[in-house]
Amino acid sequence: MKKPAPSPFAAHWSLDPDVVFLNHGSFGACPLPVLSYQSRIRARMERGPVSFLVRELEPLLDEARAALAGFVGAEADDIAFVPNATTGVNTVLRSLSFEEGDELLTTTHEYNASRNALDFVAERSGASVRVVDIPFPIASSDVVLARVMDAVTPCTRLCLIDHVTSLTGVVMPAEDLCVSLAKRGVDTLVDGAHAPGMLPLHIDRLGATYYTGNCHKWMCAPKGAAFLWVRRDKQEVIRPLTISHGANAEREDRSRFRLEFDWTGTWDPSAYLAVPEALRFLASLLPGGWEQLIESNRSLALRARRILTEALDAPVACPDEMIGTLAAVPLGRGTYHFTTTALSFDPMEEILRERYGIEVPVLACPSGPAGILRISAQIYNTAEQYAYLADAVSEISSIGISAT
């Protein structure tokens, strides 16, 4: 089989040309012009570290936060930069107080790292974690809403939900869940790791109590750029994981939330400050800007899913309206040991990488021992790359290639 080339837009990235990269969803990929911009920020900082970090950084963070807030539909003062969405989840959970008898709700599709954080705070406080089984394949978003709401009890204090599930790429009914849970007196922590740049976002209208999202994935900012949004009435309770100078600052021109999160010790702020450039550059790739880019990537993801399901005779695992720019294709049961963690590789995944030059995750289905192939669609991908993946998986299945 001949390995297909990426799209002409791949020239803006430094991705290995020998790899068919279908895994933008895991860690994103930052375009060369954005990396160059970040390097200039770093050079400016190193020319005068004291001047930059003490005198210049605060207004630069304000500018970057304002650009991000406009993109995700929020007020800038309700947003704090954090290194990644996992940090955002931990920040909220470890700021809140729970006690024995409290219930923390989540689903079987929740990201492993976030679930670990939930288990940690529950064990420490004596609260319990209640996990709602969400089937996959899934018939509609109504199934998610009904199952989550059926699991709410008078003891439910918080619900942790993915906006877009990392494992299956399913777009959850986040607004319906947030509104319905709020009516039952339940706060919501939305793990929006994948949503910014994948979906049109209006966080202020979502109804969440807390929302965290990555900038390094579908927004294509440098690694280490993410945000935490906290509803205004909850900001006094939420503290950064690292307590620093802002905790006893006497300034009155900024909120305690702003003062604490904007300085948590010496760090490299260049990823945060490059967010506006990432937004600008990605918007420049197509005439219709971000709106066209989001729709183009989604159309490619749906086309890719059709290519794979037809070639592999696999079920369509969820309706089109529950797909953004990630899609999961069930592989069925087999001899492979499918994994749910980001720190290990499935044997089939390794075969695809080593023998076919394809980078794509093979994961465990949350509803059983079957496996799923999770594909991503970014502007540098082409339909021919997914057809090549389908041929590779078919060949592996037909001749029983082993991982050894």
ABEGO torsion letter per residue (X at the ends): XBBBBBBAAAAABABBAABBBAAAAAAEBBBAAAAAAAAAAAAAAAABAAAAAAAAAAAAAAAAAAAAAAAAGBBAAABBBBABAAAAAAAAAAABBBBBGBBBBBBAABBAAAAAAAAAAAAAAGBBBBBBBBBOBBABAAAAAAAAAAABBAABABBBBBABBAAAGBBBBAAAAAAAAAAAGBBBBBBAAAABGABBBBAAAAGBABBBBBAABAAGBBBGBBBBBBBAAAAAABBBABBBAAAABABAABBAAAAAAABAEBBBAAAAAAAAAAAAAAAAABAAEAAAAAAAAAAAAAAAAAAAAAAAGBBBABBAAABBABBBBBAEBBABBBBABAABBBAAAAAAAAAAGBBBBBBBBAAEABBBBBBBBBAABBAAAAAAAAAAAAAAAAAGBBAX
